[in-house]
C-alpha cells in the first residue's frame, strides 16, 4: 500500500499545482446577497441607469496585478450570482462591473417593491447609480476590496434631487491562487448596495 501511495504522490502533487494554476486564471465569481426591504416604498417602476465613474477603471489593483493574481478578471469581467432571500440563486457569466452593479441594485429595488428597467417608459423617476470605486487588491497578507456607490434619484423636468452614498470595505487572508478575493469583493458589493437609501422614492 505504501508503494502505491508513493507512486501516486507525484500525480497528486501535479493535480494540486494544476488546480492552483487554474484558480489563478479563472474569473472571479462574485455573489450578491440582498436583504429584504424594511422600508415601505410605494410600488412603482423606475428607470435604472448605472454609470462607471471610476477614476481608475481597473477591477484588479496594482499590487495584485504585480503578483499576477486574479488574472481571469484583470480585463474587468467576472461571473456573477445573486442569492435571493428564498435561497434560490441566479447565475450569469462574463459580466462587467457596470452589469454587476445594475443587477444587484435592481434586485435590491425589487425587494423594496420597485421595478427597475433600463427604459423610461412608465417610470415615475430615474435612479442613476454612479460607481465611484470598485476594486480588489492586496495589502500585506490580505486581499482587500473597496466599493463606493452613489445613487441619484431625480425626475426629469423637476428640481428635486436626492442623493445616497454608500461604501464598504472587506478583507480576507490571502490564500493560494485566487481564494479569498471573490469573497472579499462579494461582501463589499453586498454591503454597499444594501446600504443605499432608496426611501426618498416615496417623494415622487
C-alpha positions in Angstrom: 0.0 0.0 0.0 2.9 2.4 0.8 4.4 1.7 -2.5 1.2 2.5 -4.3 0.9 5.8 -2.3 4.4 6.9 -3.2 3.8 6.0 -6.8 0.6 8.2 -6.9 2.2 11.1 -4.9 3.7 12.8 -7.9 0.4 12.7 -9.7 -1.4 14.2 -6.6 1.1 17.0 -6.4 0.8 17.7 -10.0 -3.0 17.9 -9.6 -2.7 20.3 -6.7 -0.4 22.6 -8.7 -2.6 22.4 -11.8 -5.7 23.2 -9.7 -3.9 26.2 -8.2 -2.9 27.5 -11.6 -6.4 27.1 -12.9 -7.7 29.0 -9.9 -5.4 32.0 -10.7 -6.6 32.2 -14.3 -10.3 31.8 -13.7 -12.7 34.7 -13.5 -13.8 36.0 -10.1 -17.2 34.6 -9.2 -19.0 37.3 -7.3 -22.1 36.9 -5.2 -24.7 39.5 -4.1 -26.9 38.7 -1.1 -29.8 41.1 -0.8 -31.7 41.8 2.3 -35.5 42.0 2.4 -36.8 45.6 2.4 -37.5 47.1 5.7 -38.8 50.5 4.4 -42.2 50.7 2.8 -42.0 52.1 -0.7 -45.0 52.6 -2.9 -44.9 50.1 -5.7 -43.7 51.8 -8.8 -41.4 51.5 -11.8 -38.2 53.5 -12.2 -35.6 53.9 -14.8 -32.3 52.5 -13.6 -29.1 53.8 -15.1 -25.6 52.7 -14.0 -22.6 54.8 -14.8 -19.0 53.7 -14.3 -17.4 56.8 -12.9 -14.2 55.2 -11.5 -11.1 57.3 -12.0 -9.1 54.0 -12.3 -11.2 51.6 -14.3 -9.2 48.5 -13.3 -11.1 45.9 -11.3 -7.8 44.4 -10.0 -5.4 46.8 -8.2 -1.8 47.3 -9.0 -0.3 45.2 -6.2 -2.5 42.2 -7.1 -1.6 42.7 -10.8 2.1 42.8 -9.9 1.7 39.4 -8.1 -0.2 38.1 -11.1 -3.4 37.4 -9.1 -6.9 37.3 -10.4 -5.7 37.0 -13.9 -9.1 35.9 -15.2 -10.7 39.2 -14.1 -7.8 41.7 -14.9 -9.7 42.6 -18.0 -12.7 43.6 -15.9 -15.0 40.7 -16.4 -16.5 38.5 -13.7 -19.0 35.8 -13.2 -22.0 36.8 -11.0 -24.6 35.1 -8.9 -27.5 36.6 -6.9 -28.8 34.7 -3.9 -32.3 35.8 -3.1 -33.9 35.5 0.4 -35.8 32.4 -0.6 -32.4 30.7 -1.1 -32.7 30.5 -4.9 -29.7 31.6 -7.0 -29.4 33.2 -10.4 -26.1 32.9 -12.1 -24.6 34.8 -15.1 -21.2 34.7 -16.8 -18.9 37.3 -18.3 -20.3 40.4 -16.8 -18.8 43.8 -16.5 -18.7 45.8 -13.2 -21.5 48.0 -14.6 -23.7 45.0 -15.3 -23.0 43.5 -11.9 -24.0 46.7 -10.1 -27.1 47.1 -12.3 -28.3 43.6 -11.4 -27.5 43.9 -7.7 -29.3 47.3 -7.4 -32.3 46.1 -9.5 -32.7 43.1 -7.1 -32.4 45.4 -4.1 -35.1 47.6 -5.5 -37.3 44.6 -6.4 -37.3 43.6 -2.7 -38.4 47.1 -1.8 -41.4 46.7 -4.2 -39.9 48.8 -7.0 -39.5 47.5 -10.6 -36.4 48.9 -12.3 -36.0 48.9 -16.1 -33.5 50.4 -18.5 -36.1 52.4 -20.4 -38.0 55.5 -19.2 -41.5 54.4 -20.4 -43.8 54.2 -17.4 -41.1 55.2 -15.0 -42.1 57.7 -12.3 -38.4 58.8 -11.8 -34.9 57.9 -12.7 -32.3 56.2 -10.4 -28.7 56.8 -11.5 -26.1 54.8 -9.7 -22.5 56.0 -10.1 -19.7 53.6 -9.5 -17.1 55.7 -7.7 -14.9 52.8 -6.7 -14.9 49.0 -7.3 -11.5 47.4 -6.7 -9.9 44.3 -5.4 -6.2 44.4 -4.3 -3.6 43.0 -1.9 -2.3 44.6 1.2 0.3 42.6 3.1 -1.0 39.1 3.7 -4.7 40.1 2.9 -6.8 40.6 -0.1 -8.8 43.9 0.3 -11.9 45.1 -1.5 -13.5 48.5 -1.7 -16.8 49.5 -3.2 -18.2 53.0 -3.2 -21.5 53.9 -4.9 -23.7 57.0 -5.3 -27.4 56.8 -6.1 -29.1 59.9 -7.5 -32.9 59.9 -7.7 -34.5 62.5 -9.9 -37.4 63.2 -12.2 -36.6 64.9 -15.5 -38.1 68.4 -15.5 -38.2 68.7 -11.7 -35.6 70.3 -9.5 -35.8 67.8 -6.7 -32.8 65.5 -6.5 -31.9 63.0 -3.8 -28.5 61.5 -3.3 -27.4 58.5 -1.3 -23.8 57.5 -0.8 -22.7 54.1 0.4 -19.3 52.4 0.6 -17.9 49.3 2.1 -14.6 47.6 2.7 -13.8 43.9 3.2 -10.7 41.8 3.5 -9.7 38.1 3.6 -6.5 36.3 4.3 -4.7 35.8 1.0 -4.6 32.1 0.2 -3.3 30.1 -2.7 -4.4 31.3 -6.1 -7.5 33.5 -6.1 -9.1 32.1 -3.0 -10.4 34.8 -0.7 -10.6 37.5 -3.3 -14.1 36.7 -4.6 -15.4 36.5 -1.0 -14.0 39.9 -0.1 -15.3 41.7 -3.2 -18.7 40.0 -2.9 -19.0 41.1 0.7 -18.0 44.7 -0.1 -20.5 44.8 -3.0 -23.3 43.4 -0.9 -22.8 45.8 1.9 -22.5 48.9 -0.3 -25.7 48.1 -2.3 -27.6 47.2 0.8 -26.6 50.5 2.4 -28.0 52.6 -0.4 -31.1 54.5 0.9 -34.0 54.5 -1.5 -36.7 55.7 0.9 -36.9 59.0 -0.9 -38.5 57.3 -3.9 -41.8 57.8 -1.9 -41.5 61.5 -2.6 -42.1 61.1 -6.3 
